Structures are given as C-alpha cells and as structure tokens.
Amino acid sequence: MTTPSLDRPPAGSRSYPYDCWYLAARSDHIDQTLTALRITGRAVVLTRGSDGAVAALADRGAHRPYPLSLGRRVGDRIVSGLDGWTYTLDGQCVHVPSQTLIPVDARVRTYPVIDDGVFVWIWTGDPRLAERRRPPALDWLHDSAWTGAGGELTVAANHVFLLEMFADVTHVPFVAPAVAPPVLSSGPTPPLEVEITETSVSFVRRYPSATLPDWHSAAAGLPAGAPCPHREFGTLASPAVWTDDWEVQDGGTRYRLRFVQAVTPIDERTSLLTWRVSRDFNLADPAVTDTLTEEFAGYYPRVAAACEVMQRTVDRDGPGIDVDVSADVAALHVRRILRNLVREETGRAAPRRLRERPTPVH
C-alpha cells in the first residue's frame, strides 16, 4: 500500500483539530507572571490568579497588535506594555488611560483551561464543546504508588510525525537501539496486535521470555541478560497524547513503567513534546530515577531529530509517496483519526467509522 508522505492537507488548511485538550505546560511552571505560548497557531498568554486558578488569554491586546505577555501583572489584572489598557483575567478591558468610557467590545478572547496539578491543559476550539470532553485520564500521575520524571522539547516538525513515531515502535531499534529489547534487533520479533476504534488506536506486543535492555533490568534490579516475560502496550489516549505501558513479570513480582508523550502543535511545522516516565517499583531509590531520566532524556531528542529530518525533507521535496507495510497500521490510523477530526470541524466530511477488532501484525 502507498500513501502520500504525511498525507498533507491542502495548502491553507491544517493538520490538527482545535477541539482538543492540549498540554500547555507543567502546572508548577505557571505562576503569577505572564507566560507566552503558541498553540495550534494561536498566541496565548498563561498566568495564575491570586485564587490559584490558571487563566489563558489571547496574547494580543484589543487596541493594537501588541502582546499582553509583554505587559505586567497588577493584582489580578494585566496592564498592556504598549498603551496601558488594563484587562481582567477573564479578558475584559476595565481601564483605558485616555478616556473614562470603555468600548463595549474592548475585550480579548479567553480559552478554557484545566489545571490537574501536574499539567495545564488548554482548549483552543469551540468553548461550548470543552465541557463535554476531558483531558485523557493519566491517573497514575496523581497516585502515590507511582513516581517519575520527565521533560519537554520543542520539535521543528509537524505533530503527526511525532504521534506516528510513537504509534510505530518498529523505529526504536534503529533510532535508539539501547532503548529497545534486544529481541527486536536479533529476532524473531514478537507479533504486534493492533486494535482500532473510531477515535483511538492501541497495540500490544507480548514477549513470552526475552532479555530486557540493560537500562530496564538495572532499573528493576533484575540480573542483566536474564530472560523474563514482559508486555508492551501503547494507545492513543487522545488526539494529542500517546501513552505506553511496559510490564515485566519476574516470578510473583510485577514491574511496571508508564510513559506519557503529549504532542502539542505549535503550528504546522513546530510541536511541543512533553514526556514523562513513571514507575511503580523502587520508588524511594533516586538512582533508579536517574537511570530512567538519563535513558529517556537521550531517547526523545533522537525521536525529535528523526522527525525534524522528515519535516525538512517534505518541505524541500514535497510530500511524495510512501510505501506502507502491515506494521504501519497503527500509525496510519492515527493519521486518519486526526484527519477526520479536522474534517468534522470544518464540515468537509463526517468522521469515518473504523473497524473495531484486533488486527494482528507480523
């Protein structure tokens, strides 16, 4: 099967839905200063009110095209650094220095936000739809039985490239060989089972008895090179988040790792990748945290670099035609889901219902 590379939308259209909860920032990174971001092509300023709630406003004053993020906070108000126009955190202008009368339309757009204590999520689409949906449930991030670490990267590539990389695990032995279980390089490779629904994609790969990569056995405190059963599960938790779950069984003890990869489109050629790796074992051992952080702080930049190369190639040569194989099924359905969501928003087509049965991949 062949498909256009990235399956790029027509010129002037977009590849990302607006009606989605996107990860904007870590919760502890947002305070009462003004934080400028760009999400889905829209300039946004985030700030935290005196009541602790996060506010998100369009980063452009109502009077002139000057960013609010270049102004200053005075209590729970933002004062423009250009003209002194003053706004409440819900976007309403309440002071114009040159006159007492406030124009009735002197306000800036605000965006729905959810601060879950770990991440701040933003909705850049129709605000009426935001209450009907929630960010993906990442319950283990709030569970004391788990601990973890992570980081953020700005990637000069379209968000679809990143999501496809996480859905297509066949790249790992080549992009970052040390991360992958050795059997993926030496074979025979365990089969990949893919399950598709209308709005999500999941895969599972079971290793009946296989050697763990060195970093994994070291983190779990297991003997290096000793084979043990383990399982890898990945899913598109939302149009902006891919999660993975690696479970190792050693006798009666289970060791679990969970990964969050949140991909936020900045624009059509730039993305924010926020990653976190969590574990439910050796919680109090800082050396394990260091091992995992070092390993994946090296892995994700390699993924980002590969995506940036593909983006530059498409920008230079055009989309071209890609030859797909059965192992690409999860990545292709991620692409289709995103495309259908955008089409639904723009009214070009209704979402297409996908098969809801497991698809074995060899």
Secondary structure, DSSP 8 states (H G I E B T S, - for coil): -EEEGGG---TT--SS-SSSEEEEEEGGG--SS-EEEEETTEEEEEEE-TTS-EEEEESS-SSSS--GGGSEEETTEEE-TTT--EEETTSBEEEBTTBS---TT-B--B--EEE-SSEEEEE-S-HHHHTT------GGGG-TT-EEEEEEEEESS-HHHHHHHHH-GGGHHHH-TTTS-THHHHS----EEEEE-SS-EEEEEEEEEEE--HHHHHHHT--TT-EEEEEEEEEEEETTEEEEEEEEEETTEEEEEEEEEEEEEEETTEEEEEEEEEESSSTT-HHHHHHHHHHHHHHHHHHHHHHHHHHHHHHHH-S-EEE--GGGHHHHHHHHHHHHHHHHHHTS--------SEEEE-
